[in-house]
Amino acid sequence: MADLHGVFPYLVSPIGPEGDIRTDVLSRLCDDLITSGVHGLTPLGSTGEFAYLNQAQRTAVVQATIEAAKGRVPVIAGVASTSTADAVAQAKAYQKLGADGILAILEAYFPISDAQVESYFRAIADAVEIPVVIYTNPQFQRSDLTLDVIERLAAHPRIGYIKDASTNTGRLLSIMNRCGDSIKVFSASAHIPAAVMLIGGLGWMAGPACIIPRQSVELYNLCHAKRWDEALTLQRKLWRINEAFARFNLAACIKAGLEIQGYAVGDPVPPQAALTAEQRKVVEAALRDVG
């Protein structure tokens, strides 16, 4: 299994007014992020608006990211569906395109039991030959991954990572205690990355890294070197971005930040709305503060 670690920006999906994926903008963003030192790229995460795209758009985003990365860093493609069969088809297609791993997300309309949650993720991992990162974000999903389900899934040979976007950092420590080395934890922007690294995390997958990649990599390097005093000083400074990120729509906030930085990524997909002029000033101020 590939050794995934470090900073994986959750890429936005740049979209034109007619619904076309702006692959040139995405390619430039990917190249600049890699130059800034990120350790991988994650298309179709939450910031990538996966729930608002059709399958052709999703495929275009993943393909453009893989082509832009050119093998320099791993590309972990997001797979999300309410249907197990559809999720499996997506995972197989992205592996065929050249993805280095899958970020598996479960959407749900009707409530489902732990057994069905487990079977969904297991089916994805059974269908591919690349690493699978299981992802849970109980703020936005009808279902969650319980500790028992996570522990069972951690025994799967291709499920070696989890991104838990709950706001409960203690739950991350419980996952580490329950699963040991069989599953490794990525932080989300709902947690303080330096704190997650301190308790044993191996990095973070998050939207804010799109707009502060260099600073995010610096923070990771300080944590990896166990230079905790310096890391916490930088973390306090960077948390201003997370505070702005938490106030507004996920994609709108990061897309506004990228537009400010000169990337024509477009507005979030309706019915989401772009930031207002006043909201955009909050993002601008946060970016100025972190340099």
N, C-alpha and C positions, 0 to 999 in steps of 0.2 A: 504494500500500500504506500502511496506517495506520502511524504512527510509535509503536511500542510502546517504552516505557522505564520505568524506575523499579521500584517495589515492587509485586509482584503476590502477595498472600497465596494460598497453596494452601488453599482453604476446606475445612473439615470438612463432612461430610454428617450433619446432626443427624437421628437416627433414634429413634423411639419403640419400645417393647417389642414392638409388633405389626408392626414393619417400616414404619410410616408415616413419611414425611419431615416433619419439624417445620418447615414452611415459615415459620411466624411467627418461630421462633428464628433461622433462616437469614436472613430478611429484616432482622431487628434487627441481627444480626452484620454483614451487608453494609453497612447504613446507618452503623453505628458505625465500620467500617473506612474507609469513604469520608470520613466526617467527620474521621477521624484523618489524612487526607491521602494514602492509598494511591493508586497510579496506575492500578490495574486489579484485577480479581478473576479468580481461576482456580478454577472448580468442577471436580470430578472429576480432580484431580491425585492424587498418592500419598496425601496426607493426607486426601483425600476418599474413600478406600477404594473406588475405582472397581472394583477386582477382586472386591469382595464384594457389589456391588449388582446387582439385575436392571435390565433396560432401563427399566421404568416408573419405578423409583426414580431412575435416572440422569437421565431426562428431567425429572422433578419437581425435582431439584436444579438443573439448568441453567435451567429456566423460572423458578423462584423467584429465582435469582440475577439473571437478566436483568430481571425485573420490579422487583426491589429496587434495582438500579443505576440504572434510569430514564435511561439514556444519559449519566450523569454521568462514568463511567469505562468503558473497554472491558472486556468480559467475554470471556475466552479459555477456551472449553469443552474439557474433556478428552475425547478419543476414543481408545478402547483396545479391541483385540480380537485374537484369534488368526486371524480371518478378514478378508481384504481386503474382501469384499463387505459384511460387517457393519460394518466401520469406515467405509466409504464411506457406508452408510446412516445411521449415526450423525452423521457430519459434515454431510450434507445436512439432516438433521432439525434439528440445532442451529443451522445457518445460517438455516433457515426460522423458528425460534423468535426469532431476532434476535441470535444470538451475533456478536461482532465479530471473532472469530478462533478458530482451532482449535489445541489442544495435542495433537499426534499421538503416540501411544504404541503401540509394538508389543509385544504379548504373544506368547509362543511356547511350544508344547509340544514339537513335534519341532524339531530344529535346522534352520535354513534358511540358504541361501547369501547372500552379499552382493547378488547380483542380485535375489533375492526380497525382501530387506530394502528395497532401493531401490524396487522396484516397489510395495510396500505404501504407503510414504510418498508416492510419486509419484501413486498412484491417489487418495489422499485429497486432495492438492493440486489434481489435475485436476478433482475433483468439486465444488469450491466456488469461490466468488468472493471469499473473505475470506482474510486472512493465515493462514499455517500456521507454528506453532512446532514443530519436530521435537524430540523428547525422548528421551534415552537414559539409562538407569539400570542399568548392568551388574551392580550388586549384587543386583538383584531380577529381572532378565530373562535369559532364555536366549540372547538375541541382543544384538548391539551394533551401533552405527553406526561403521564404520571411517572413517578420514580420507578415503579415496578416495570412499566413498559420500557422505559429507557434502559434499565438494567438488562432486560431480556434482549432488546435490540442491540445492545453493546456486544453481545456474543456473536453477532453476525460478522463474517470475515470482511465485509466491505463497509460496515458502519463503524467508523472509528472516530467520528467527531460529532459534536452537537453545538448548535448556536441556540441559546435560550434567551429570549428577549422579554422574559418576565421582569418585573422590577424587584424581584426577590433574590438578592445576591446570596443569601443563605442557602437558597435552593441549589445554586451552583456548587457550593461546597458539599451539599448532600449528594449531588450527582457524582462528584469526585470521590467522596468517601464510599459510595455504594459501588461504583464501577471501576475504581482504581485506574490502571493504565489501559483498560480496554476501550475507553472512550475519552477523548480530549475535548476541552471546553473552549469555545470562542465566546468572547464577550460581545454584547450588543450595545447600542447607544443608550439603552435603558439602564445600563450599569456603568460604573466608573471603570474604564479599562485598566488603569493602573492598579486598582483594588483587585480586579479579577486576576491580573497577572501575579499579584502578590500571593494569592491563595492557590495558584497553580494553573491559571489559564495560559493558553499558548498564543493569544493574539485577539484580534477583533475583526468582525465583519460588520460594517456600519456605513450608513450614508454620509455622515460628516467627513469621513476620510476622503471623499471626492473633492471637497473644497479646501481641506487642510492636509494634503497627503504628506508633504515634507515634515510638518510638525508631528503628524501621527507616527511616522517612521522614527523620528527622533525620540518620541515618547516610548515606543516599543523597544528601541535600542537601549535606552536607559533602564527600563524594567528588566530586559533580558540580561543586562550586565549587573543587575541588583543594586543599581545606584538610586536607591529609593528616595532619598532626600531630594535629589535633582528631579527625579521622575515626578514626585508629588508637586513640586513647584511648577513644573511645566503642565501637569494635569490640571491644576487649579486655573491656570491661564486658559487652557484649551476648553475648559468646561463651559465657558461663555458660549461657544458654538453649540454645545449640546443643549444649553438652556434655550437658545433661540430655536433650535431644531424641535424641541419638545413643545413649543408654544403653537406651532403652525402645522399645516398639512405637510406630511413627510416629503413628498415629491416637490411640492411647491417651494418649500424652503431651500432644498438643495439645488433645484433648478434655478431659483433666483440667485443663489450664491454663485453658481457657474456662469449665469448670464452676466453678473457683475464682473466676473473674471474674464469675460470675453468669449465664452462658449455659447453658440446660438442653439441651445438645447430645446427651446420652445417652452410653451406652457404645459402644465399638467393636463392629463386627459380629462375632459368633462365627464361627469358633473363636478369634478374637482375644479377649484378656481385658483388662478395665479394669486400671489401675494398682492395686497394693496400697496400703494406707494408708502404708506406709513409702516406697514409690516416689513417691506423691503429695506427701509432705513435701519430697522433692528438688525437685520442680517448684515448690512453694510458696516454698521458699528462693530458688530462682533468680529467681522473679518479684519477690520482695522486694528482691533485690540490684540489679536493674535499675530499680527504681522504677516 
